Amino acid sequence: MPSKIFPVDEQHVGQRVDVVLADVLGLSRSRVQAILAAGDATQGGRTLGKSDRLDSSGIVSVYWHDE
């Protein structure tokens, strides 16, 4: 199971989670939205939704299954 754990770059603060994860992970936004719907992305222990916006606190953790 692939995973990525990273701090939020200043350039991504305030941006939608789905947009940032698609960029950082190199996945389509629809794939990222499925990952988010499954509850497989968190920031600082809080589960992220697709329209949430990233803040500068906490680390983002994402886990997904290869298609």
Helices and strands as residue ranges (DSSP letters): E 3-7, G 10-12, H 17-25, H 29-37, E 41-43, E 46-47, E 59-63
